[in-house]
Amino acid sequence: MELSRAIPTIRHHLRLKSQGWGETCPKDAKPAQQRIDQFFSGPGGRADNWRDLVDAAKAWSRGGDRAKYDAALADLSVTEEFHGYPGLQLMAALREAATTGDAATSLALATRLAQALTTRSFRQHAGDWNTNDEGNGETPDLVPQMFGPHAARRPYFETLIVTGLTSGSWPALANEWRKLRRPVDQFAYEPVIVGSLEDAFCAAMLNPNLAAVVINEGFALRSRHDAPVLRAMTASAGLKDESDASALRLAHIIKRVRPELDLYLMSNRNVEEMAGNPEADVVRRIFYSVEELLELHLSILEGVQDRYDTPFFDNLKKYAQRPIGTFHALPIARGKSVFKSDWIRDMGEFYGLNLFLAESSATTGGLDSLLEPTGNIKKAQDKAARALGADRVFFVTNGTSTSNKMAVQALIGPGDIAIVDRNCHKSHHYGMVLAGAQPLYVEAFPMTEYSMYGAVPLKTIKQALLSAKADGRLDRVKLLDLTNCTFDGHIYNTRRVMEECLAIKPDLIFLWDEAWFGFARFSPFLRRRTAMGAASEIEAWMHDPKSVTAYEAQQAELGKNPSDQVLLKTRLIPDPRQIRLRVYQTNSTHKSMSAIRQGSMLAVKDVEFHTVEQQFKEAVFTHASTSPNQQLIASLDVSRRQMELEGYGLVANAIEIALAIRQAVNTNPLISRYFRILGADAMVPAQYRQSGFTDYLAAGTNWASALKSLDDDEFCLDPTRMTLVCGTAGFDGTQFKGILANDHNIQVNKTSRNSVLLQSNINNTRSDVAHLVRVLAEIAGEVDRGLTQGGANAKKTFEARVKSLMTDVPDLPNFSHFHQSFRGDAGAKTNEGDIRSGFYAAYDAAGCEYIRLADPEIDRRLKAGPDLVSASFVIPYPPGFPIMVPGQVITQETIDFMRKLDVKEIHGYDAKEGLKLVRTEALAKIGRPKPGAQPKLKAAS
């Protein structure tokens, strides 16, 4: 019963999103006119619209109201103009059947088209393109020539054609394009024709199947459809007059939202002058009029082929098919030791022959070396750099933990200071130990109620830089190291953070750990919040003459010696002439793309990379295995191909899935009684949501208000991260995670004291949503029945449990400070310390002691001394960040937090032994120069 109430909620939400995804209206109401500027409607929303059409056709065919079918078809026809299938002629056939009053034909054709879209069979089957049901073997112009019983399976895409021709000539134009197709073409594509700039923009946003755009001159500016939000945006961009609808301007607009698309211009004017225009660099090729239409067709195929090519994977497949004798130290290569064995043959049968044929320890014979790539791995990395908007990319086969350590070790050295989010992944802390750098920890805003931290406020970061400047130590601050987005979905305003920091220190290096955010590159909404996306925007701003004017105007307003308080309150503008843009981004490719586990990429956009290139090579040699997994490298190559060719649609679907889950959970009468998914207003304090944005599903919210939040707010919430509060149902996070996994086959991400983290990704389907909602409804029903049947005692026990989980939560401890023994060369206003010395102090067993957590000695020393100094990292899961680091002075709040913890997993802490501390006597010896010792190294330049 609960499932029957939940699933219609999901369908209704997705149906609403195709109209206006945050707007409220009656459950089955339809607006008067279909809007084309609601861009959060993904494949699920489109599928629901077709399902609604089929339902209306069924009702009409049974004698019901024809008007509902006509209205549904009219709404559907508007957005279907932006898709290649069903296309102009099939949609015309659908409308003709309705016009003639033929309910049976309308139902049959609508059903067939909806089924073809759901199964995606139209990509391969010619019958789906016929206007008749039988598919009688006729091949009209509508049917792609390569489709048929003897045609090999080939990838399908769609090409947007922007033209100034009237809509009446579009069917003939489409047929001209279809005549270019040849059986030898490796790909099949269908033209999508529009006649205005607004429609071209909407097609790029709504159609995930697009892979190329051909822009002819002479098109109009305005769409003939309703687009009030889009009108406001185009007006603010200066697009007010028909003369503003230039081909080159449209090319720049599309490239900004869909950078992976190949763009082609067709002009009947001076193409030589246009080709020499630097602004035309967004275009792959320029053609004169229609004199070389076949060349344009071949260029489109070549452009897609360029993205389709996977240099390493292609060569690995060829290598696996060669007869090779292996005389190297990898017995499973070629699989003979496996398949000839009576004892381990089952492993071969499970994984398949190709896995072993593609194994080798060789770097020759068509393969390449990951340590010093010069062949197909280098080519694959170059393609990944293009896809991520970076200058270069490194493939890493042992996880982003290694990517982070490589970056830290390569970029900073002994004595350098790095501003680090204290709550970042442990790999960053260990990277500081390896580099010998001194972390200056900064704190994120706390979310005590949910036992988690958010992200580090910009004011805190600026204060750290200004304090270092006041101490005369700004030259030693080399790196800002932050997590974007955080485990729980907090996204920085990356551009603002970098710009304001560069205003204080123009050569500051930025390392953004985007382990969980790699997919964001392929969303036009989220891309601006990625490290590489923001770096590209800053780079473009630096070359705009207006940037110098803006900087000088602010300097005149601030005066010569503005106080720190003024600087902290001001949105600082850097001097574009002084900026040295140095940005690094690490992605756990396996966490958000189709890469095998431990597949990671390190993206670089650094004008000074030549100064650290050798250091990077050394870092690669230090951390990368000399026996990297070939299949891992291949999966990184293939995941790039997928995201360049279909990542836009996959990410849109992941966002749509997440919004559906949020809506289903928070509006279901039974589920929402015990569970809820936190909105942006609960996850991000109001002071960091300057736009006033509250949540993706709040009444009145649409894509324009979400875009304003993404542009202006200090922090945003990743819509694909869903913090599901389970403490209100009486479950702690670890307990509920176990129930979902063991009893219902649902795996979730992380937990907190009273919540679990759900994350949608490119792998999820609507069926996954239904399964999750059903399970939550079942569990909520069990809780409800237990309270009803258990009487007053059960209710009292339940309320006490909820209170302990939701109200009696321990305060989150902040980083205190490093002990003075590890701050020999620290500043007065900053709290950096020598974490490396603290880490290695633990290696001296005689210099360490253990005190159990409950021992009164801890309380005595907290009051009377000497200091309790941690000898190790202590990382409870949850919350998953180090509450102690080597060399840190332990405070009362940290001990209180540890004593209230009821988690089973605490890295670096053995309850039987107790806290591992550096003895007072050992602390006194640390930092004393030994006889004959060399002086400390100066800070790395």
N, C-alpha and C positions, 0 to 999 in steps of 0.2 A: 504493500500500500504506500509506504514511504517513497519507494522508487517511482511509482506512478505520479507522485506529486513533484519529485525532483527533476525528472527528465524533461517534462514540458517547460519547466523553468529555464533549463539550458537552451532549449530550442527557441523559446520566446526571447531570451536575451540576445541570441545570435541574430534573430530576425530584427530586433530593435537596432542592433548595431549596424545593420545595412542601411538603416534610415538615419540614425543619429545616436551613437553608441552610449551616450550618457543621458539622453533625453528620456523623459517619462511620458507615457501615454497608456491608454487602456490596453489590456492584455492582447487583444486581437485587432487593435485598431491599426489602420494604415494612414499615413499622412496623405494630404491631398495630392501632392506631387513628389515623385522620387527625386531625392537629392543626389548629386554626383560628387559632392565634396566631403563625404564621410569615409575616411581612408583607413579606419581600423577594422573595417569589414573584410574578413579574409575568406578563404575557400569555404569555410563552414557556413558563413552568412550567405554566400552565393548559393550554396547547395540548398539551404533552407528556403531561399526565395523560389528556387525551381520546385522544391517539394510542395510549397504552398500553391504554386501554379497547377501542379498535377492534382492536388486535393481539390482545388476549385474546378478543374476540368471534370473530375469524377462527379462532383456535386451537380454540375451543369448537365452532364450526360444522363444523370438519373432524374432529370426534371427540375433541378434546383435553379437558383438564381444565376443567370448568365452574367449579370452586371459584375458580380464578384470576380468572375474569370476575366472579364475584359479589363477590370481595374488592375488585377494582378499581372496580366500580360503587358499592360501599358507601363507599369512600374518596372517590370523586368526588362523590357525592351530598351530602356534608357541606358542602363549600365552594361547591357550585353553588347552595345555598340563598340565597347572597348575591348572585346575579346574576339579572337579569330574563329572560335567555334562556340556556338552554332554558326555564326557569321551572317552576312547580309541576306543570302538567299533562303537559308533555312528559317531564319526569323521572319522573313517575308512570307514564307509558306505557312508559318504558324499564325501570322496575322490574317492571311487570306482565309484560312479555315474558319477563323473566328468571325470574319466579316460576312462570310456566306452562311453562318449559322450552323456549321457542321460540327456538332459537339463530339461525335465519335472520332472524327479525324483529328480534332484538336486534342482529345485525350490521348490518342495513340501516338501522335507526333511529340507532344509534350513529354509523355512517359519515356519515349525512346531517347529524346534528347537529354532528359534528366539522368537516365541510366548511363548514357555514354559519358556524360560529364562526371558522374560519380565514380565510374570504373576507369575513366580516362581511356576508354577503348578507341575513341576517335583519333588518337595519336597514331594508331596502327591499322585500323580497319576502314576500308573504303566505304563499306555499307553504311557507316554512320554518317557519311556526308551526302547520301542520297535523300531526296525529298520523299521517296516512296518507302513503304515499310518492307517490301520484299527484297530490295537490293538486287534487282534483276540483271545485274551484270553491266548495265549501261554505265558509261563513264562520262558524265557531263563535265563542263568546264569547272564546276564546283569541286569535283573530286581531285585531290592531288594525284598527279600521274604516277608517283612512285608507290602509292598505296595499291595493294592488290595481292592476289594469292601467291605470287612468285617473288614479291618484293622482300628484301631482307629487312629485318627490324632495324630501325634507325631512330635516333633521338629527334624529337619534335620541338619546335619553338615557334614563336610568332614575331613578326616584324611590323613595327608601327610605321605607317606611311602618312606623313603630314602633307596635305595638298591644298591648293587653292581652287581645285575643280569643284563644281557643284555636286551635291550629294547624289543627284540623278545619274551622274557618270561614274560613280564609285563601283558598281558591279562590273562594268566593262573594264575599269582600271584593275580591279582584282583579277579578272580573267587574264589580262595582259601579264600580270606578275606570275600567275600560275603556269603560263606557257613557257616560262623560263626554266621550269623544273626539268631535271634530267634523271634518268634511272641511276646514273653513276654518282649523283650527289650523295654525300655521306649523311646529310641531315635533311629533314623535311620541315618546311616552314609555311605558314599561312599569313597573308597580309591582313593587317588591321588598319582601316583607313579612317582618318579624322580630318576635319577642315578648319580647326582653330587652335590657337595656342592653349587656351584653357582646356579644351578636350584632349590635346596632346599630353598636357600635364596630368590630367585625371587618368588617362589611359596608362601612363607610366606608373602611377600610384596604385591603380586598381588591378592591373594585369600582371601577375607574376610570371607569365609565360613569355614575356617580351625578352628578346636577346639582342635586338638591333632596332635602330630608328633611322628612317630616311626622311629628311626634312627638305621639302620643296619650297620655293619662295611663293609668296602671294596668298598665304592663308590668312584667315581672320583672327582677331584677338579674342572675341567673346564666344562662349559656348551658347548653343540655343537652348540649353537646359538650365534648371535652377541651381545656382551655386553662390548663395549669398556670402558664405564664409570665404570662399575662394575669391570673390570679388573684392572683399575687404583686404585680402592679402595681396592681390595683384595691384590694387591701388596704392598700398603702402610701399610696394616695390617700384612704383613709378610707371606701371603699365596702365595707362589711362586712355590712350588713343590708338586707333587701328594701325597707325604708323609705327607703334611700339612693337608690333608683332613681327620682328625680324627673325630670320632663320638662325642667325648666330646667337641672338639673345635666347631663343628657345633652346638651342643646343646647350648653353651654359646652365639654364634652369634645369633641364633634364639631367645633365651631368652631375649637378649638385645633389639631386635626390636619388639618382640611380647611376653611380659612377661606373658600375660594371658593364653598362650597355655600350655597344659600339654605335657611334653616331656618324651619319653620312649626309653631306649637304649636296643638293642639286640646285644649280643656279643657271639662269640664262643671261647673266650679266658678266662682269669682268672677273672670271674665276681666278685669274692669275693674281689679281690684287687681293682677293679674299684669301687665297692660299698663303700669301705672304704676310697676312695679318697675324701677329702673335696671339691674338685672342682666339684664333681658329685652332689652337693646339688641342682643344677638347674634341675635335672632329678627327675620325680615323682617316677619311679621304673626302675630297671635294670633286664632284663631277659637273661637267657642263651640260645643262639641259638633260635631254634623254638620248643623247647620241650613243651612249655606251651602256644600255640597260643590262646587257648580259654581263659586262664587267662589274656592274654594281651588284648583281646577283652573286657573282663569284666572290666579290669582296666580302659580302655578308657571310657567305659560307666560310671563307678563310678566317674572318674575325672570330666566328664561333669556334672554328677548329683550333685557333690559337689558345682559347680558354679551355677547350676540351683536352688538348694535349697534356699529358702528365709524363714529363721526361723520365723520371726514375721508374715509375710504375710500368710505363710502356716497355722500357728496357728490361725490367725485371721479368715481365711476362715472356719476352723473347728469350731471355736467359734460361728460364725454366723449361723451355721446349728444346733446348740444345742438348745433344748427347755429350755429357761432360764427365771426365774422370776426375775425382777429387782426391788429392793427396795432401790435404791440409787438415788441421785439427778441428774438424767439425763433423763428427760421425753421422749426425742425422741428415746432413746434406744429401739430397737425392733420395733419402728415405729407405735405403736398402736395409739398414740395421733395424728398422722399424717393421717394414712389411714382410721381411723374411723371418721375423721372430714369432715364436709361438706364444710368447709371454707379453709382448707390448704391442702386438699388431692392433689391438683395439684402439690405441692412441692414434695410429694412422687412419683407421677407419672413421674415427670420430672427427679428426681435423681435415682429412682429405689429402690426396697425393700432392696437389699443387703447393701446399704449404711447405713441404719438404723439398720439392724440386726448386723452389725459389729461395732456399736457404744456402748461404755461402759465407765464408769468411774472406773471400777474395774481393778486391776493389778494382779488378780488371775484367776484361771480357764483357764490356758493356755496362759494368757497375761503376761505382765511384766511392770515394772516401768521405765519410761524414766529418772527419777531423780536418781535412784540407780539401774540400770539394772543388773540383775544376771542371767536371763533366756534367752528367745529368742531374746530380743532386744540386749543383750550383744553379743550373737552369730552373730546377723546381723551386729553389729558394727565391730566385728572381721573380718567378711568377707569383709566389706567395707575397712578396713585397708589393707587387702591383695590386694584388687583391686587397691587401691590408692598408694601402696608402702609405707605405713606408719606403725608405731609401734602400733598405736591405733587411733580410730576414735570416735568422739562424734556425735550423731545425734542431730540436733537442729530444732525445729518445728516453730520457729518464725523468720526465715530469717537470712541471714548472718550478718545483722546489729547486731543481738544478738550474733552470733558467734564471731564477732570482739570484742564486749564489754566484753564477757566472757574471751577471751584470754588476753586482755589488763588488766582487773581487776585481773586475776589470776597471771600474770607474773610480774607486777610491782606495786609498792606501793607509798605512800607519800614520796616525796623527790627524788625519782628515776627520771632519765632523759631518755627520749625516743626520738630518732631521727625519725621524722615523716614527710612524704610527706605532705606539706601544702594542696595539692590538693586532698587528699584522701577522701574517703566517710566520711560523717559526723559522722558515728558511731565510728570511731577511735577518733575523737575529743571529743565526749561525753564519750568515754571510759577513756580518760585522766582525764576528770572531775571526773568521778566516782572513779578512782584509786587514785586521788590526785597527779598524776605524773606530771612532768614538760616537756611539749613537746618542743623539739628543732627543729623548723620547717626548712626544706630544700626545695628549689625550683626546680621544673621541668623546662626543657627548654621550652621557649614559642613558640607558633605557632600563632603569633598575627594576621596574615592574615585570619585565620580561627577561631579566638576567642576561642582557646583551648590551653591547655598545653600538653606537651608530658610526659616524665618521668624524674626522677632525675638523673643527670649524676653521675657516680661513683666518679669522682673527687670531686664533691660537698659533697658527703657522707664521703669520706676519710678526707676531710678538716675539717668537723664537728668533727670527731673522734680525729684528730690530735690537733685541737684547745682545745678540752676538756682535752686531755692529757697535753697540755702545761699549762692549768689552774690547773692541779693537780686534775681534776674531772672525769677522765676516769672511775674510779671505780663506779661512780654513773650512768654512761651511761649503761643501762641494755638492751635496746631493740632498734632494727631497724625495723620500721613499714612502709612497702611500698605496693603499689598496682601493681599487676602483673596478667594479663596484664591490662593496663588502659582501661577506657571506650572506647577509640578510637582505641585501638589495639596495643599500644606500649608494647613490651615484653622485660623484663630485661634479661641480661645475668646472671641468678640467681647464677650459680656456681661461676662466676668470682666475683660478688658482695660479696658473702659470704666468699670466700677464701681471698680476699683482706682485708675485714673488720676483719676477724679472725686473719690476720697477725698483726693487730694493737691491737685487743682485743680478745683473744682466747675464751672467754666465752660469747661473745655477743649472745643474743637471737634474732632470726629473726621471724617476723610475716609477712607473705606474704598474702595479700588479693587477692585471685584468684577467686573472686565471678563470674567473667565472663569467666573463663579459665578452669573450671573443666574438660571439654571434652578433654583437651590437653594431659592428662595422656594416652589416648588411641590412640595417634598418635606417631609413632616412630620418626617423625621429630620434633614435638613440645614438646615431653615429657621431653627432656633434659632442656627445659626452664621453667619447673615447679619447685616449691619448693621441692617437694618430689623427683622428678627425679634428680635434682641437688644434693640434700642431699645424695642420694644413691651413686652418682658418687664420691662425696667428701669422703664418708665413705669408699668406695673401695680404693680410692687413699691413704687414711691415712694408710691402711694396706699394701700398696706396699712399700717395702724397698727403692725403688727409690725416694720416697717422701722426706725422710730425707736427702738423698744426694742432691736433688734439693734445699731444704731449706738451707742447710749449704753452698752450692755453692753460692747462692744469698747473704747470710749474709757476706760471705768473700768478695764478690764484692762490697757490700754496705758500708762496714766498720762499725766501732763501733757507730758513731753518725751521721748518714745521715740526711741531712736537710729535712725539710718538702717538699721543692720543688722537691728534688730527689725522695722522697717517693710518691709524687703525680704523678710523671711521670713514675714510675716503676710499672710493673705488679707484685704486691707483692705475695710472696709464704708464707703461714703460716707454723708454726712449727707443724707437724702432731702429735708430742708427747704432745703438750700443748692444742690442740683443744678440746673443750667441745661442741660437735655438738648439737645445740638446735634449731630446726626448726619447725614452726607452719604454717599451711596453711588452709585458710578458703575457702570453695567452696559454691557458690549458686547452689546447685544441680538442683534446679528448673529452672535455667537459661540456662543450657546446656545439661541436661539429662531429663529423663521422670519422674520427680518428681512433685508432686502437689506444687502449689505456697507456698512459705515460707519454703520449704524443704531445709535444709542446712547441711553441714558436716564440722567438724573441725578435721583436720588431724594432727597428732603429730609424730615427730621423734626427741626425746629429751633424751639424756643420763642422764639428771638430773631430769627427770620427777618425780621421787619419792620424790624430794624435794618440788615440787609444787602440788603434787596430791591432797592434802587436800584443797589447795587453789582453785584448779579447781572444786572440789566438791562444795565448797562454792559459786563459781561463777555460777555453774549450778543451785544451790538452789536459788541464787539471781535472775537469769534471766529466767530460764525455767518455763513454766507454770506448775502448779500442775495438770492441766487438758489438757494434750497434745492431739492433734488430732490423733486418731488411724489411720485414712486413710493417713495422712501425713507420719507417721512412716512407714506404709506399702509401700508407694510409694518410700521412700528412699531405702527400702530393695529391691524392684523390680527394681528400676533404676540401682542399683549396679549389679543385675543379668544381665540385658540387656547389660550393658556396658562391662561386663566381657565376654559375649558370642557373642555379635555382635557389640560392640562399635567401633572396628577397622574399619569395613566397613562403619558404620554410619558416623564416623568422616571424613573418606576419601571422602564420598559422599558430606558432608557439605563443604569441601575444594573445591571439584570439582565444586559444584554449585556456590561458590563464584568466582572462576576463570572464569566460564562461564558468570556470570553477569558482571564482570569487562571487559571482552573481548567484550561482546555485547554492552555495553554502550559506551565504549571508541572508538570503531571502527565503530559504526553506523553513517553514514554521517549526518543524521538529529539530532539524539539525542546528539551526541558529539558536535554539534554546540552550545548547551545551557547547557548541563550537562556533568560532568566527574566524574569518581571515582579516587581519589588520589592514586597514587602508593607509594611504599615504599620510593622512592626518594623524594617525596613531604612531606611525613609524618615523615621521619627520616632524620635529617641533615646529610650531607656527613661525617662530622667528627665522627659520631657514627656508620658509616657503613664502618669499616676498610677493609672489604673484597672487597669493590667496588661494591657490589650487588646493583642493581637499582630497579628491580621490578620482580615479579613472571612471568610477561608476556613479559618482555623485550626480544628482539631478542638475540638468543644465550644462553639464560638461560635454564638450565636443573636442575634436582633434585640434582645433585652434587654441583652446584654452590649455590643453596639454602641451602644445608646442610653446606657448608662452612660458609655461612652467619650466620646460626643458631649456629654454633660452635664458631665463632670468633667475630662477631659484638657486640658492646655494647648494641645496641637496634635493635630489629627486629619488623616487622609488622605482626600481626596475619592475615593470609590470609582470614579468615572468617569475618573480620571487613571491611566494605566498607564505606568510607566517601564520600558521593555523594554531590558534590558542586552544589547547586541550586541558589546561588546568581547570577551567570552568566546568569540565566534565569529570573532574576528580582524578585525572591522569597526569603524572609528570611526563616530560618529553621523552625520556629514555623508555619508560614503561609503555607509552603509547606507540612509539616507534616499533617496539617489539610486538605489540598486538597487531599492528598493521602488517608487519613482515611475516610473522609466524602463523597468524590466523587467517589472513586475507590476501597474502601474496602481493602486498603493496610495499614498495621500497621508497623511503623518503631520504632527504638529504641530512641535515643536522638537527640537533635538538637544543632546547634551552630548558630551564627549570620547568616551564609551564607551556611550552610550545614545540611544534615540529615545523621544519621548513620544507615546503613543497616547491618544486621547480618544474615548470613546463619547459620543454626543449623541442628541437626539430624532429624528435622521434615520436612525440605524442600524437594521439588521435582522439577523436570524439568518443570512441569506445573506452579509452582510458578514463575520460571524464565521467562517463556513465558508471564505470566500475567504482571509481573513488566515491562518487556521490552515493551510490547504493550502499557501500560499506559504511560511510559516515552515518547514513540514515539508520542502518541496522544497529550500529553501536549506540547511537543516540536513543534508539528505541529500547535497547537493553538497559541503559541507564535510567530511562524514564520508567520502565516497568519495575526496575529494582526499587526506585524511590516510592512508587505507588503501592507496591506490594509489601515493602519493608516497614511501613509505618513510621512513627515519629522518631524512633531510634535510628533507623536507616537515614532519615533526612538529616538528623543532627550530626551523625558521623560524616555524611557527605559534605555538609556545610563546613565542618571543621577541616576536612581534607582540602576543600577548595580554598578556604581561608589561608591554610598553610602554604599553598602553592601560589596563590595570587596576591596575598596581602603580606604575609610574614616572610618576605623575601630578604635575603642578605644584601646589604649595600655593596656595590661593586667597588673594589679597591683600585685606586690610582697608583701609578708608579710613584714611589717616594723619591729616592735619590741614590746615587752611587755612594758607597762609603768613601771617606776622604782618602783612603789608601789608593783608590782607583781614580782619583781626581787631581793628581799631582800637577797637571798643566791645564786644568779646567778654568773656565771663566767664572766671574763672581755672579753674573746674572743668568747663567745658563747651567743646566744640570747634566751635561754630557759626562761620560766616564769611559774608562779603559775596560771595556767588557772582555777583551781578550785576556788580560791579566786575571780578571775574575774567573774566567772560564778555566784557565790552566791552574789556578790555585787549587781547584778540586782534585788535580792529579797528585797532589801531595797528601797522601792519606794521613800522615801524622799531623798535618796542619789543618785537618778538618775534624768536626765533631757532629754527632747526631743527637737531637733532642726531640722526643716524641711530642706530638701536637698537644696532648692533654697535660703534659708535665708542667707543674707550677713554676718551674725554673724559667719557662718562657715568659710568664706574666711578671716574674720578679725582674728579669732583665729588660723587659719593655719599660718598666718604671724606673729602675735604678742603673741599668747598664751592666756590662758593656753592650754595645750594639749587636743585634742579631744580623749577620751578613750571609746572604744566600750564596751557596757554592755551586748552584745548578739552576737550570731552567725548571720551573714548576708550571705545568700546563694542564689544568683540569679540562675535561671534555664532558659536558659543556662547561664554560663558554668557549673554550678552544684557543685562548690566547695566554701568554705567559703572565701569571700574576707575580712571578718572581723571576729575575734574571741574575746571572752570576755577578756578584759584586754589589747587589742591591741591598740597602738597609731595609729590613723587614719591620713593618709598622703594625700597630694594633688593629687597624682596619683590615690588613691582609690576613692576620691571624684569625680575626672574627669571621672573615669570609671563609677561610679554610675550615674552621670548626663547624660552620653551618652547611658546608657542602655535603650533599648526599649522593654524589655521582660515584660511579664505580671505577672510572678511568681517569687517573691523574698521572701524566707523564712526568718523570723526574722526582717522584715522591713515593717512598715505600713506607706504608703505615706502620709496619713492624719496626723499622729502623727510626723513623721520624724525619724531621727536617735536616738536610745536610747543610752545615754551616762552616764558614771559615773561622778558625780559632782566632782569638784576639792576638795571641802571640805571633801567629803567622801573618796577620794583617800588619803588624808593626814592622815586619821584615820586607813586606812588599814595597817596591819602589826604591829601596836603598840600593845604590849602585854597588855591585860586587867589585872586589879588587881586580883591576885590569880590564874592567868592562868598558865597552865603547859607549859613547854618549848616544842618547836616543836619536833616531832618524828624524829629520825634519819632515814636515807634512809634504805629502806627494803633491806635485804641481798639477 
